[in-house]
């Protein structure tokens, strides 16, 4: 149905005279294909989106492994951030994109709707059915990971806590560092269990 409407709109546009087209562009701007769809995906067509994180997910201290995997996809060319995202929240993904040789951009447009905070996109249609990423905390809780370990993402944890998470979720290794003997000597402690 959507494609029929688009075909009809294109047909009407093509059949307009040059003066009528120039007036329409002057009044309404250049016609844009699937504009209503693009405002929900940070200016991209839905069929080009490989993965999407909400603004809330981007703001979390942990990196979502699904984004790492999506950026590793040979079809992925760039990552786009909503201009509403705090720079410090997005910085970890900027670094990840640079490390993997992918471009990134920040798009500021008050017309964007929805809660998209970040999208990994291709230059071509990939038609991935499920582009959303399940909430990290909920997923790890379902795997039996204690909340104190989940909340220690981005920090150093003791070997016991690190083993606990990596045993059931090895892909989470990007979010935790091992607390070394030297760290303990300098007074650091496990962020998950407060062991010195």
BAFI-800104 format. One record per residue (C-alpha): residue number from 1; residue in three letters; x, y, z. Coordinates in nm, 2 decimals, m for minus. Layout:
% BAFI-800104
{atom NUM; ALA; {X; Y; Z}}
...
END
This chain:
% BAFI-800104
{atom 1; UNK; {0.00; 0.00; 0.00}}
{atom 2; UNK; {0.28; 0.24; 0.09}}
{atom 3; UNK; {0.46; 0.18; m0.24}}
{atom 4; UNK; {0.13; 0.25; m0.43}}
{atom 5; UNK; {0.10; 0.59; m0.26}}
{atom 6; UNK; {0.47; 0.66; m0.34}}
{atom 7; UNK; {0.42; 0.55; m0.70}}
{atom 8; UNK; {0.12; 0.78; m0.73}}
{atom 9; UNK; {0.31; 1.07; m0.58}}
{atom 10; UNK; {0.60; 1.02; m0.82}}
{atom 11; UNK; {0.36; 1.00; m1.11}}
{atom 12; UNK; {0.20; 1.32; m1.02}}
{atom 13; UNK; {0.54; 1.49; m0.98}}
{atom 14; UNK; {0.67; 1.37; m1.31}}
{atom 15; UNK; {0.36; 1.50; m1.49}}
{atom 16; UNK; {0.39; 1.85; m1.35}}
{atom 17; UNK; {0.53; 2.13; m1.57}}
{atom 18; UNK; {0.87; 2.28; m1.50}}
{atom 19; UNK; {0.72; 2.61; m1.36}}
{atom 20; UNK; {0.49; 2.41; m1.14}}
{atom 21; UNK; {0.78; 2.20; m1.01}}
{atom 22; UNK; {0.99; 2.51; m0.94}}
{atom 23; UNK; {0.71; 2.67; m0.75}}
{atom 24; UNK; {0.65; 2.36; m0.54}}
{atom 25; UNK; {1.02; 2.32; m0.46}}
{atom 26; UNK; {1.03; 2.69; m0.36}}
{atom 27; UNK; {0.73; 2.66; m0.13}}
{atom 28; UNK; {0.77; 2.31; 0.01}}
{atom 29; UNK; {1.13; 2.22; m0.05}}
{atom 30; UNK; {1.27; 1.94; m0.25}}
{atom 31; UNK; {1.05; 1.63; m0.25}}
{atom 32; UNK; {1.19; 1.35; m0.04}}
{atom 33; UNK; {1.13; 0.98; m0.07}}
{atom 34; UNK; {0.99; 0.81; 0.25}}
{atom 35; UNK; {1.03; 1.12; 0.46}}
{atom 36; UNK; {0.80; 0.99; 0.73}}
{atom 37; UNK; {1.02; 0.68; 0.77}}
{atom 38; UNK; {1.35; 0.87; 0.77}}
{atom 39; UNK; {1.26; 1.09; 1.06}}
{atom 40; UNK; {1.24; 0.78; 1.28}}
{atom 41; UNK; {1.58; 0.65; 1.18}}
{atom 42; UNK; {1.80; 0.96; 1.20}}
{atom 43; UNK; {1.76; 1.04; 0.83}}
{atom 44; UNK; {1.81; 0.69; 0.70}}
{atom 45; UNK; {1.58; 0.45; 0.52}}
{atom 46; UNK; {1.46; 0.17; 0.75}}
{atom 47; UNK; {1.59; m0.10; 0.51}}
{atom 48; UNK; {1.95; 0.03; 0.54}}
{atom 49; UNK; {1.96; 0.01; 0.93}}
{atom 50; UNK; {2.16; m0.28; 1.07}}
{atom 51; UNK; {2.11; m0.20; 1.44}}
{atom 52; UNK; {1.95; 0.07; 1.65}}
{atom 53; UNK; {2.00; 0.18; 2.01}}
{atom 54; UNK; {1.77; 0.41; 2.20}}
{atom 55; UNK; {1.89; 0.73; 2.35}}
{atom 56; UNK; {1.87; 0.57; 2.69}}
{atom 57; UNK; {2.08; 0.27; 2.58}}
{atom 58; UNK; {2.35; 0.50; 2.44}}
{atom 59; UNK; {2.36; 0.69; 2.77}}
{atom 60; UNK; {2.45; 0.37; 2.96}}
{atom 61; UNK; {2.81; 0.33; 3.06}}
{atom 62; UNK; {2.84; m0.01; 2.89}}
{atom 63; UNK; {2.90; m0.08; 2.52}}
{atom 64; UNK; {2.63; m0.30; 2.37}}
{atom 65; UNK; {2.81; m0.60; 2.21}}
{atom 66; UNK; {2.54; m0.60; 1.94}}
{atom 67; UNK; {2.67; m0.27; 1.81}}
{atom 68; UNK; {3.03; m0.40; 1.80}}
{atom 69; UNK; {2.90; m0.70; 1.60}}
{atom 70; UNK; {2.69; m0.47; 1.37}}
{atom 71; UNK; {3.00; m0.25; 1.30}}
{atom 72; UNK; {3.19; m0.56; 1.22}}
{atom 73; UNK; {2.94; m0.65; 0.95}}
{atom 74; UNK; {3.10; m0.60; 0.61}}
{atom 75; UNK; {2.78; m0.41; 0.50}}
{atom 76; UNK; {2.81; m0.15; 0.77}}
{atom 77; UNK; {2.96; 0.18; 0.65}}
{atom 78; UNK; {2.88; 0.42; 0.93}}
{atom 79; UNK; {2.72; 0.49; 1.26}}
{atom 80; UNK; {2.49; 0.79; 1.31}}
{atom 81; UNK; {2.41; 0.95; 1.64}}
{atom 82; UNK; {2.12; 1.17; 1.74}}
{atom 83; UNK; {2.22; 1.53; 1.82}}
{atom 84; UNK; {2.03; 1.49; 2.15}}
{atom 85; UNK; {2.29; 1.25; 2.28}}
{atom 86; UNK; {2.55; 1.38; 2.53}}
{atom 87; UNK; {2.90; 1.37; 2.38}}
{atom 88; UNK; {3.04; 1.18; 2.67}}
{atom 89; UNK; {2.77; 0.91; 2.64}}
{atom 90; UNK; {2.85; 0.86; 2.27}}
{atom 91; UNK; {3.22; 0.89; 2.29}}
{atom 92; UNK; {3.27; 0.51; 2.36}}
{atom 93; UNK; {3.09; 0.44; 2.03}}
{atom 94; UNK; {3.29; 0.70; 1.84}}
{atom 95; UNK; {3.61; 0.53; 1.95}}
{atom 96; UNK; {3.47; 0.19; 1.86}}
{atom 97; UNK; {3.38; 0.32; 1.51}}
{atom 98; UNK; {3.73; 0.47; 1.46}}
{atom 99; UNK; {3.89; 0.15; 1.58}}
{atom 100; UNK; {3.69; m0.05; 1.32}}
{atom 101; UNK; {3.75; 0.20; 1.04}}
{atom 102; UNK; {3.39; 0.31; 1.02}}
{atom 103; UNK; {3.27; 0.67; 0.98}}
{atom 104; UNK; {3.04; 0.83; 1.23}}
{atom 105; UNK; {2.83; 1.14; 1.22}}
{atom 106; UNK; {2.61; 1.34; 1.46}}
{atom 107; UNK; {2.28; 1.46; 1.31}}
{atom 108; UNK; {2.09; 1.75; 1.47}}
{atom 109; UNK; {1.74; 1.79; 1.33}}
{atom 110; UNK; {1.44; 1.89; 1.54}}
{atom 111; UNK; {1.22; 1.71; 1.29}}
{atom 112; UNK; {1.34; 1.37; 1.40}}
{atom 113; UNK; {1.08; 1.17; 1.60}}
{atom 114; UNK; {1.11; 0.87; 1.82}}
{atom 115; UNK; {1.38; 0.75; 2.05}}
{atom 116; UNK; {1.66; 0.65; 1.81}}
{atom 117; UNK; {1.99; 0.75; 1.97}}
{atom 118; UNK; {2.23; 0.56; 1.73}}
{atom 119; UNK; {2.19; 0.36; 1.41}}
{atom 120; UNK; {2.45; 0.15; 1.23}}
{atom 121; UNK; {2.37; 0.17; 0.86}}
{atom 122; UNK; {2.47; 0.04; 0.52}}
{atom 123; UNK; {2.48; 0.22; 0.19}}
{atom 124; UNK; {2.25; m0.05; 0.05}}
{atom 125; UNK; {1.93; m0.22; 0.16}}
{atom 126; UNK; {2.00; m0.50; 0.41}}
{atom 127; UNK; {1.64; m0.56; 0.52}}
{atom 128; UNK; {1.72; m0.69; 0.87}}
{atom 129; UNK; {1.39; m0.78; 1.04}}
{atom 130; UNK; {1.49; m0.70; 1.40}}
{atom 131; UNK; {1.71; m0.39; 1.43}}
{atom 132; UNK; {1.64; m0.32; 1.79}}
{atom 133; UNK; {1.86; m0.43; 2.08}}
{atom 134; UNK; {1.72; m0.58; 2.40}}
{atom 135; UNK; {1.80; m0.39; 2.72}}
{atom 136; UNK; {2.14; m0.51; 2.84}}
{atom 137; UNK; {2.04; m0.51; 3.21}}
{atom 138; UNK; {1.73; m0.72; 3.15}}
{atom 139; UNK; {1.92; m0.96; 2.93}}
{atom 140; UNK; {2.20; m1.01; 3.19}}
{atom 141; UNK; {1.95; m1.05; 3.48}}
{atom 142; UNK; {1.78; m1.33; 3.28}}
{atom 143; UNK; {2.12; m1.50; 3.26}}
{atom 144; UNK; {2.15; m1.49; 3.64}}
{atom 145; UNK; {2.41; m1.21; 3.66}}
{atom 146; UNK; {2.38; m1.01; 3.99}}
{atom 147; UNK; {2.28; m0.65; 3.95}}
{atom 148; UNK; {2.60; m0.53; 4.13}}
{atom 149; UNK; {2.81; m0.69; 3.85}}
{atom 150; UNK; {2.58; m0.55; 3.57}}
{atom 151; UNK; {2.62; m0.20; 3.72}}
{atom 152; UNK; {3.00; m0.23; 3.74}}
{atom 153; UNK; {3.03; m0.21; 3.36}}
{atom 154; UNK; {3.32; 0.01; 3.25}}
{atom 155; UNK; {3.50; m0.05; 3.57}}
{atom 156; UNK; {3.76; m0.29; 3.72}}
{atom 157; UNK; {3.63; m0.60; 3.89}}
{atom 158; UNK; {3.79; m0.89; 4.07}}
{atom 159; UNK; {3.86; m1.22; 3.90}}
{atom 160; UNK; {3.57; m1.39; 4.08}}
{atom 161; UNK; {3.32; m1.13; 3.95}}
{atom 162; UNK; {3.48; m1.12; 3.60}}
{atom 163; UNK; {3.46; m1.50; 3.58}}
{atom 164; UNK; {3.09; m1.49; 3.69}}
{atom 165; UNK; {2.99; m1.27; 3.40}}
{atom 166; UNK; {3.22; m1.41; 3.13}}
{atom 167; UNK; {3.11; m1.76; 3.20}}
{atom 168; UNK; {2.76; m1.69; 3.08}}
{atom 169; UNK; {2.82; m1.38; 2.87}}
{atom 170; UNK; {3.17; m1.38; 2.71}}
{atom 171; UNK; {3.07; m1.10; 2.47}}
{atom 172; UNK; {3.06; m0.87; 2.78}}
{atom 173; UNK; {3.44; m0.87; 2.80}}
{atom 174; UNK; {3.45; m0.53; 2.63}}
{atom 175; UNK; {3.27; m0.38; 2.94}}
{atom 176; UNK; {3.49; m0.50; 3.22}}
{atom 177; UNK; {3.86; m0.49; 3.32}}
{atom 178; UNK; {4.04; m0.73; 3.55}}
{atom 179; UNK; {4.15; m0.58; 3.89}}
{atom 180; UNK; {4.52; m0.65; 3.91}}
{atom 181; UNK; {4.74; m0.69; 4.21}}
{atom 182; UNK; {4.90; m0.36; 4.13}}
{atom 183; UNK; {4.56; m0.19; 4.12}}
{atom 184; UNK; {4.49; m0.34; 4.47}}
{atom 185; UNK; {4.83; m0.21; 4.59}}
{atom 186; UNK; {4.73; 0.14; 4.49}}
{atom 187; UNK; {4.40; 0.11; 4.68}}
{atom 188; UNK; {4.16; 0.02; 4.40}}
{atom 189; UNK; {3.89; m0.23; 4.47}}
{atom 190; UNK; {3.64; m0.44; 4.28}}
{atom 191; UNK; {3.35; m0.22; 4.16}}
{atom 192; UNK; {3.11; m0.51; 4.19}}
{atom 193; UNK; {3.18; m0.66; 4.53}}
{atom 194; UNK; {3.41; m0.40; 4.71}}
{atom 195; UNK; {3.69; m0.66; 4.77}}
{atom 196; UNK; {4.02; m0.49; 4.82}}
END
